[in-house]
Amino acid sequence: MAGLRRFDTHDVLNQSPPYEDVDLFASDRPLQEAVGANGAGDDSTALGAFGRHWGSAAMIDQARLANENEPKLKTFDAMGLRRDVVEFHPAYHHFMAASMGASLHAMTWKGDGTAARAPAEVMRAARTYMVAQVENGHMCPITMTRASVAALAAEPTLIARLMPKISSTTYDPSFRPWWEKTAITLGMGMTEKQGGTDVRANTTRAEAAGEDYRITGHKWFMSAPMCDAFLVLAQAPGGLTCFAMPRFSPDGAVNGLRLQRLKDKLGNRSNASCEVEFVDAFAWRVGEEGRGVRTIINMVQLTRLDCAIASAGLMRMALALSVHHTRHRIVFQKRLADQPMMRALTADMALEMEGVIALVMRLARSFDLAAHDAGEAARARLLTPAVKYWVCKCAPGFVYEAMECLGGNGYVEEGVLARLYREAPVNAIWEGSGNVMCLDVLRALAREADARAVLESLAHAAADLPGTADAAQLVAATMTAADAEAKARSTVEQLARLAATAALAENGSTQIAEMFARARLTPHPGSTYGTVPLDGNATQLLLARALPE
Ligand SMILES: Cc1cc2nc3c(=O)[nH]c(=O)nc-3n(C[C@H](O)[C@H](O)[C@H](O)COP(=O)(O)OP(=O)(O)OC[C@H]3O[C@@H](n4cnc5c(N)ncnc54)[C@H](O)[C@@H]3O)c2cc1C
């Protein structure tokens, strides 16, 4: 190593060592506390092994490879015959095998497709959060596969056939009919050219063919096109309906999915997202005709949870890289980590991260408990869009600030932060963009009794902490406000921050909850990270919790 640091003209000094071969679990105190507080403390040993594996230099390098070597669409073969396949770099397959091997696509389901017992959601959320710190693109099909089960549940016969393949942990990338494979993955196609949010405007048509259907039309965005089947929306005679469309039809022929081109995306490069036409494509109906949105929303609720978890993971890696770098970089004869302004900045970012991880893991707990606890179901209903909105909105600005902590090194593609930065906005856009999440919170608030009960439980958990009573009042006032839509963004932000404060208090970290409430729920001058007044002890505590020295 010493030899590598000596050039003809200079010695290489004062560059921070690579942040790799780290234990993503043991180095993250807020995560450990959130896991324990949400019922998954017994999983800590396994989470440690998982964190060491995913934090290894080898995995971090595989992530670079998977994103530098983008998937390629092979529309035709040399003879001009259609192929409609996407080829991925081996590093992408490596991640798919690792995540499916750890059952991130299936561990929240029992073999029959019903929900696994708590704390399966929290266990999965903790793992997903660590994976998102390393490689995000491959998580798209993992997320969609796990979530698809919630929609397929509408068809007991179909799910009974598919579940053995969905729950298999042996990744099988081959392009073959689903019944011949060891394991399958599922994607989702809702968005069309004329509308993504407004799926009722879908023009894709479905016609009954015996017990099954034939679908003709298009999707403007359909990610992970090498999945073995897709949940799609199409207009059936009875209205917008959910279907499951396999890549191969039951006779073993390639089904009528014509991949048109791959999107040239800002980030999320290891994942393929395609435009597709459906040409008389075979599909099974999922749920009743006309109830497409109602059926697929069960899936979407789970993908929204994953968007928040993934954004939290991006933020965590950005924070860790910042704190790590500033501890090794000397400027003006002093470590950056000892410069008061840099300490104020990184401590404020660490405080944000405390709120974010507590909030996301507490939401996963609600998903764990929702089936048997109406209060937790109402909490999941109200908070999922709020958490998705707030956490996904925080991530780009947070990662940007982290880039700046590394100076020029933060901005170049050899480092990890540039990729995290390009990845960060997508979680806010897909699975319901920001404003759409706020409208969804308003819909949940309109169920006044449920919403009031959730607000009361948040206010109770965060009792007496600064700003919490005002935040609860502001959210409650929106329920009956005539101009609720115009105010929705500020309401949803306050709701998410109130819920984060409550989650921190429930975790038992009263001191952190108090700091978070004061910093995020009471007014202070300044709008960027590092402007919140934190005293020396608070700063020291937050940075020590963020990353052990
Ligand atoms: C990388 C990537 C991968 C994707 N993969 C998939 C996929 O696999 N499957 C799939 O189905 N889709 C996918 N999408 C599409 C994505 O879900 C849509 O882009 C998204 O839902 C928004 O739809 P839209 O693009 O049509 O925008 P629009 O619906 O036109 O919305 C534009 C903006 O208007 C806002 N808006 C909408 N309604 C209102 C309102 N009433 N009041 C105020 N503001 C409003 C929205 O919040 C948004 O910010 C993907 C997108 C990306 C970027």
The ligand as a Gaussian input file, in Angstrom:
#p B3LYP/6-31G(d) Opt

LIG

0 1
 C      -37.208000       4.711000     -13.349000
 C      -38.684000       4.543000     -13.380000
 C      -39.223000       3.280000     -13.373000
 C      -40.595000       3.094000     -13.405000
 N      -41.098000       1.827000     -13.384000
 C      -42.438000       1.647000     -13.461000
 C      -43.001000       0.325000     -13.469000
 O      -42.288000      -0.665000     -13.351000
 N      -44.333000       0.206000     -13.594000
 C      -45.161000       1.291000     -13.700000
 O      -46.358000       1.106000     -13.811000
 N      -44.661000       2.544000     -13.687000
 C      -43.327000       2.749000     -13.562000
 N      -42.817000       4.027000     -13.545000
 C      -43.704000       5.143000     -13.756000
 C      -44.020000       5.943000     -12.517000
 O      -44.726000       5.175000     -11.591000
 C      -44.780000       7.181000     -12.985000
 O      -43.880000       7.986000     -13.693000
 C      -45.417000       7.936000     -11.852000
 O      -46.452000       7.199000     -11.310000
 C      -45.951000       9.298000     -12.291000
 O      -46.769000       9.161000     -13.411000
 P      -46.539000      10.099000     -14.692000
 O      -45.099000       9.979000     -15.077000
 O      -47.543000       9.770000     -15.711000
 O      -46.745000      11.582000     -14.165000
 P      -48.142000      12.333000     -13.963000
 O      -49.177000      11.375000     -13.514000
 O      -48.430000      13.132000     -15.162000
 O      -47.780000      13.285000     -12.742000
 C      -46.900000      14.418000     -12.894000
 C      -46.829000      15.173000     -11.581000
 O      -48.110000      15.664000     -11.242000
 C      -48.390000      15.382000      -9.883000
 N      -49.841000      15.242000      -9.727000
 C      -50.636000      14.261000     -10.233000
 N      -51.910000      14.466000      -9.857000
 C      -51.932000      15.603000      -9.120000
 C      -52.949000      16.348000      -8.455000
 N      -54.218000      15.948000      -8.468000
 N      -52.585000      17.472000      -7.778000
 C      -51.310000      17.879000      -7.748000
 N      -50.316000      17.239000      -8.355000
 C      -50.619000      16.108000      -9.037000
 C      -47.634000      14.121000      -9.571000
 O      -47.332000      14.040000      -8.165000
 C      -46.368000      14.311000     -10.391000
 O      -45.430000      15.029000      -9.646000
 C      -41.443000       4.219000     -13.465000
 C      -40.902000       5.500000     -13.470000
 C      -39.545000       5.668000     -13.419000
 C      -38.981000       7.057000     -13.422000

